[in-house]
Amino acid sequence: MFERDIYRELVAHLSKKQITVITGMRRVGKSTSVKYLLKQIKHTNVVYLDCERVEIRILFNKPDYEDIKEELELRGIDFSNPCVIAIDEIQLVQSLPSVIKYLYDTYQAKFIVTGSSSYYLKNTFSESLAGRKRIFEMYPLSFKEFLKFKQVWADSYEKYAWKPYNSAWYNKARDWYEEYISYGGFPEVVLEPNNVDKQELLLDIINSYIELDVKLLSDFTVSEELFKLVKLLAARSGNKIDYTKIGSVSAIHRQKITAYMQLLEQTYLIYQATPFTKNIDKEISQQKKLYFSDTGILNVLAGSQLSSGQIFENSIAAQLKPIGSIQYYQRKTGQEIDFIFKGDTALEIKETPLEQDKNSLRQRAAAIEMDKYLLIGHHPPLNGFDDFLWAGSIF
């Protein structure tokens, strides 16, 4: 089993009474992380329950919580001593927050739970368990984690993280980064050696996402309609999304598109970058930019409709989002800064970065009183310019 960067935080939280909540897109590694955590527990007063199994959903839908406790005892849990109860995909049982609250408050029970919807876990789940839980968000593999899963990572590579372009590191890692951009960071896809099978796995992830997560987490039943919308969105990666235009192309009502977009974002398929402004009203009113959480998924959905520059920009968005907020800045004149990272760093994304790109970025950052800026590139230019950050050093 390969260790994810998030595991350190998760293990540290095991000793806390608080509920450990792990959320993220389907098949991103949540269940694997739970099983990893259970192996770290020193006692055997532990049970693992998967809500995708119908008998587990029936168990937690019982109206009497003491009956649920009794059945858990039959599964090996001793409630007279500290115990650990791990529950996968809790959003599939509507009554589970109340059950967990009762057992949490009444017994010495530590809960580790997973779910695929940020809306459910941050709102519905949070309302009944205020102060009793900590939420950890899990994303596709970072580039560093990708290298670990490929079994090519060396601790000496750490010195290249967030450092200016280094030709030796670029020559060493560029083929790995190209694979990372092409097929993304879903663990099972990274571990699959055959490229055709990688494509099949990505298609399967998309289908299971729509058929399982979407149908179970919403009242949307027309999966063909949603799949058509997702493909239209993939072709617009990196662009501002006009719901009215999307509606006219897809023949889906604008209000329904709005609801779909919320669900796609809350289940981690897409990110939406808001405009950077100090005026909150303008931020709310301006259109958001769309990015997919994984470039492998994006490539399968978009096919050949995207330029290499669009795919690269989406890759940077996917690399940055797990470690900080991303926004974009655009003036009325059309001048733009690709990303504002963590609210204080201007980032410009170029496939082949040039000195004039760095100069333009410096000027645009200064215009909004931002003294931190980075030019991020995909390929080094032939003229020897090297004052930029290579994307393979973002880890």
C-alpha positions in Angstrom: 0.0 0.0 0.0 1.3 3.4 -1.0 1.1 6.2 1.6 -0.7 9.4 0.6 0.5 12.8 1.9 -2.8 13.2 3.8 -2.2 10.0 5.8 0.0 11.8 8.3 -2.8 14.2 9.2 -5.3 11.4 9.3 -3.1 9.2 11.6 -2.6 12.2 13.9 -6.4 12.6 14.2 -6.9 9.0 15.2 -6.2 9.9 18.8 -8.8 12.6 18.8 -12.4 11.9 20.0 -13.6 13.9 17.1 -15.1 12.1 14.1 -12.6 11.8 11.2 -14.5 12.6 8.0 -12.8 11.9 4.7 -14.5 13.3 1.6 -13.6 13.3 -2.1 -14.6 12.0 -5.5 -15.5 8.3 -6.0 -12.4 6.0 -6.4 -10.0 8.7 -5.4 -8.7 6.5 -2.5 -11.0 7.2 0.5 -11.7 3.5 1.3 -8.1 2.7 1.0 -7.2 5.4 3.4 -9.8 4.1 6.0 -8.3 0.6 5.8 -4.8 2.1 6.2 -6.0 3.9 9.4 -7.6 0.8 10.8 -4.2 -1.0 10.5 -2.7 1.8 12.7 -5.1 1.0 15.6 -3.4 -1.0 18.4 -6.6 -2.8 19.6 -9.1 -5.1 17.8 -12.3 -3.4 19.0 -12.9 -2.2 15.4 -15.5 -2.7 12.7 -15.6 -1.6 9.0 -19.0 -1.0 7.4 -19.7 -0.1 3.7 -23.0 1.7 3.0 -22.9 0.6 -0.6 -24.0 -2.8 0.8 -27.7 -3.0 1.1 -27.6 -4.9 4.5 -25.6 -2.0 6.0 -28.1 0.6 4.8 -30.9 -1.5 6.3 -29.0 -1.7 9.6 -28.5 2.0 9.9 -32.1 2.8 8.9 -33.5 1.0 12.0 -35.5 3.5 14.0 -34.2 2.3 17.4 -30.6 3.2 17.9 -30.1 0.6 20.6 -31.1 -2.0 18.1 -28.3 -0.7 15.9 -25.9 -0.8 18.8 -26.9 -4.4 19.5 -26.3 -5.5 15.9 -22.9 -3.8 16.0 -22.1 -5.8 19.1 -22.9 -8.9 17.2 -20.4 -7.8 14.6 -17.7 -7.7 17.4 -17.9 -4.2 18.9 -17.6 -4.0 22.7 -19.2 -0.7 23.7 -18.0 -0.9 27.3 -14.5 -0.1 26.0 -13.1 2.4 23.5 -14.0 1.3 20.0 -13.5 2.4 16.4 -16.4 2.3 13.9 -15.4 3.0 10.2 -18.3 3.7 7.8 -17.8 4.1 4.1 -20.1 6.4 1.9 -22.3 7.7 4.7 -24.2 10.0 2.3 -26.1 6.9 1.2 -28.0 6.6 4.5 -29.9 9.8 5.3 -30.4 9.0 9.0 -26.7 8.2 9.7 -25.7 11.6 11.2 -28.3 11.1 14.0 -27.2 7.5 14.6 -23.5 8.6 14.8 -24.4 11.5 17.1 -26.2 9.1 19.5 -23.4 6.5 19.6 -20.7 9.2 19.8 -22.4 11.0 22.7 -23.4 7.8 24.6 -20.4 5.5 24.2 -16.6 5.6 23.8 -16.9 5.3 20.0 -14.4 6.9 17.6 -15.8 7.2 14.1 -14.0 7.3 10.8 -16.4 8.0 8.0 -16.1 8.7 4.2 -18.5 10.4 1.7 -18.5 11.6 -1.8 -20.4 14.9 -1.4 -18.9 18.0 0.1 -22.4 19.6 0.3 -23.7 16.7 2.4 -20.7 16.5 4.7 -20.3 20.2 5.1 -23.9 21.1 5.6 -26.4 18.2 6.3 -23.8 16.2 8.2 -22.3 19.2 9.9 -25.5 20.6 11.3 -26.2 17.6 13.5 -22.5 17.1 14.5 -21.3 20.6 15.1 -18.0 20.5 17.0 -17.8 16.8 16.8 -16.0 16.2 13.5 -13.1 17.3 11.3 -13.3 17.1 7.6 -10.4 16.0 5.4 -10.7 16.4 1.6 -9.0 13.9 -0.6 -8.1 14.6 -4.2 -6.5 12.7 -7.1 -2.7 12.1 -6.6 -0.4 15.1 -6.6 2.6 14.8 -8.9 4.8 13.8 -6.0 2.3 11.1 -5.0 2.1 10.0 -8.7 5.9 9.5 -8.6 5.6 7.4 -5.4 2.9 5.2 -6.9 5.1 4.7 -10.0 7.9 3.7 -7.6 10.3 6.2 -9.1 10.3 8.8 -6.3 13.5 9.6 -4.5 13.8 11.8 -1.4 16.4 13.8 -3.2 13.8 15.1 -5.6 12.3 17.1 -2.7 14.8 19.9 -3.3 13.2 20.7 -6.6 9.7 21.5 -5.1 8.6 25.0 -6.0 12.1 25.9 -7.2 12.9 27.7 -10.5 13.4 25.7 -13.7 16.2 23.2 -13.4 17.2 21.4 -16.7 18.4 18.3 -14.9 15.1 17.8 -13.1 13.1 18.6 -16.2 15.0 16.0 -18.3 14.6 13.5 -15.6 10.9 14.0 -14.9 9.3 15.4 -18.1 8.1 12.0 -19.4 6.5 11.2 -16.0 4.8 14.6 -16.1 3.5 14.0 -19.6 1.9 10.8 -18.4 0.5 12.6 -15.4 -1.2 15.2 -17.6 -2.5 12.6 -20.1 -4.0 10.2 -17.6 -4.4 12.1 -14.4 -4.0 11.0 -10.8 -6.6 8.4 -9.9 -4.6 5.7 -8.1 -5.9 2.7 -10.0 -5.2 4.5 -13.3 -1.7 5.4 -12.3 -1.0 1.8 -11.3 -2.3 0.4 -14.6 0.7 -0.1 -16.9 -1.3 -0.4 -20.2 -2.5 2.9 -21.8 -5.6 1.4 -23.4 -6.6 -0.1 -20.0 -6.0 3.3 -18.4 -8.6 4.8 -20.8 -11.1 2.1 -20.0 -10.6 2.7 -16.3 -11.2 6.4 -16.7 -14.4 5.7 -18.7 -15.5 3.4 -15.9 -14.8 6.0 -13.3 -17.0 8.6 -15.2 -19.8 6.1 -15.7 -19.8 4.9 -12.1 -19.7 8.6 -10.9 -22.8 9.4 -12.9 -24.7 6.2 -12.4 -24.0 5.9 -8.6 -23.0 9.2 -7.0 -25.3 11.5 -9.1 -28.3 9.3 -8.9 -27.9 8.5 -5.2 -27.1 12.1 -4.2 -29.8 13.9 -6.2 -33.2 13.5 -7.8 -31.6 13.6 -11.3 -32.6 10.5 -13.2 -31.6 11.3 -16.8 -27.9 10.2 -16.8 -27.7 10.7 -20.6 -28.6 14.4 -20.2 -26.0 14.9 -17.5 -23.3 13.0 -19.5 -24.0 15.3 -22.5 -23.6 18.3 -20.3 -20.3 17.1 -18.8 -18.9 16.5 -22.2 -19.9 20.1 -23.2 -18.3 21.4 -20.1 -15.0 19.5 -20.8 -14.7 21.2 -24.1 -14.9 24.5 -22.3 -12.2 23.9 -19.7 -10.4 27.1 -18.6 -13.3 29.3 -19.9 -15.9 31.3 -18.2 -19.2 29.5 -18.3 -22.3 31.2 -19.6 -25.3 29.0 -18.4 -27.6 30.6 -21.0 -25.3 29.6 -23.9 -24.8 26.1 -22.5 -28.5 25.8 -22.2 -29.1 26.8 -25.9 -26.4 24.2 -27.0 -27.6 21.4 -24.8 -31.3 22.0 -24.8 -31.2 21.8 -21.0 -33.1 24.4 -19.0 -30.8 27.1 -17.4 -32.1 26.4 -13.9 -31.4 22.7 -14.3 -27.9 23.5 -15.5 -27.3 25.6 -12.4 -28.4 22.7 -10.2 -26.2 20.3 -12.2 -23.2 22.5 -11.9 -23.6 22.7 -8.1 -23.8 19.0 -7.9 -20.7 18.4 -10.1 -18.7 20.8 -8.0 -20.0 19.4 -4.7 -19.0 15.9 -5.8 -15.5 17.0 -6.8 -15.7 16.5 -10.6 -15.1 20.1 -11.3 -13.7 23.3 -9.8 -15.0 26.8 -10.4 -12.5 29.7 -10.1 -14.1 32.9 -9.0 -12.9 36.3 -10.2 -10.4 38.0 -7.9 -11.7 41.4 -6.7 -11.8 43.3 -3.4 -15.5 44.0 -4.2 -17.5 41.0 -3.0 -20.5 42.0 -5.1 -18.5 42.0 -8.3 -17.1 38.6 -7.4 -20.6 37.2 -7.0 -21.9 38.7 -10.2 -19.0 37.8 -12.6 -18.8 34.5 -14.3 -16.7 31.7 -12.9 -14.0 29.8 -14.8 -14.4 26.0 -15.1 -11.7 23.3 -14.5 -11.9 19.6 -14.0 -10.4 18.0 -11.0 -8.4 15.4 -13.0 -6.9 15.8 -16.4 -7.3 12.1 -17.2 -11.1 12.5 -16.8 -10.9 15.8 -18.8 -9.0 14.2 -21.7 -11.5 11.2 -22.0 -14.5 13.6 -22.0 -13.1 16.2 -24.3 -11.3 14.0 -26.7 -9.4 16.1 -29.3 -11.5 19.3 -28.7 -9.0 20.9 -26.3 -5.6 22.5 -27.2 -2.5 21.4 -25.4 -2.5 24.8 -23.7 -6.0 24.3 -22.2 -5.1 20.8 -20.9 -1.9 22.2 -19.4 -3.8 25.1 -17.7 -6.3 22.6 -16.3 -3.5 20.5 -15.0 -2.0 23.4 -13.1 -5.5 24.2 -11.6 -5.8 20.5 -10.5 -2.4 20.6 -8.9 -3.0 23.9 -7.1 -6.6 23.4 -5.9 -5.8 20.8 -3.1 -3.2 23.1 -1.5 -4.9 26.5 -1.8 -7.6 28.7 -3.4 -7.5 29.6 -7.0 -9.1 32.7 -8.6 -8.6 34.6 -11.8 -8.2 38.3 -12.5 -9.4 40.1 -15.6 -9.6 43.8 -16.3 -12.4 45.5 -18.4 -9.7 45.9 -21.1 -9.4 42.1 -21.3 -6.0 41.9 -19.7 -5.9 38.9 -17.5 -3.9 37.0 -14.9 -4.5 33.3 -15.2 -4.6 32.5 -11.4 -4.5 34.3 -8.1 -3.2 31.6 -5.8 -4.2 31.8 -2.1 -5.3 35.4 -2.6 -1.7 36.8 -2.7 0.3 35.3 -5.6 -0.2 36.0 -9.3 0.4 33.1 -11.6 0.7 33.1 -15.4 0.5 29.8 -17.2 2.4 29.4 -20.5 3.2 26.3 -22.5 6.5 27.9 -23.6 7.3 30.7 -21.2 9.3 33.7 -22.4 10.9 36.7 -20.8 8.2 39.0 -22.1 5.6 36.9 -20.4 7.4 37.4 -17.1 7.6 41.1 -17.7 3.9 41.3 -18.5 3.0 39.3 -15.4 5.2 41.6 -13.2 3.3 44.7 -14.5 -0.1 43.2 -14.1 0.6 42.0 -10.6 1.9 45.4 -9.7 -1.3 47.0 -11.0 -3.3 45.1 -8.3 -0.6 45.7 -5.7 0.5 42.1 -5.6 4.3 41.7 -5.1 4.3 37.8 -5.3 4.1 36.4 -8.8 5.3 33.2 -10.7 5.5 32.3 -14.3 4.7 28.6 -14.7 5.8 26.8 -17.9 5.4 23.4 -19.6 8.4 23.4 -21.9 11.6 25.4 -21.7 12.1 27.8 -24.7 14.9 27.3 -27.1 16.4 30.8 -26.3 17.6 29.6 -22.9 15.2 31.7 -20.8 14.9 29.8 -17.4 13.3 32.4 -15.0 10.1 30.4 -14.5 8.7 27.5 -12.5 8.4 24.2 -14.3 5.0 22.5 -13.7 6.7 19.3 -12.6 8.1 21.1 -9.6 4.7 21.9 -8.1 4.5 19.4 -5.2 
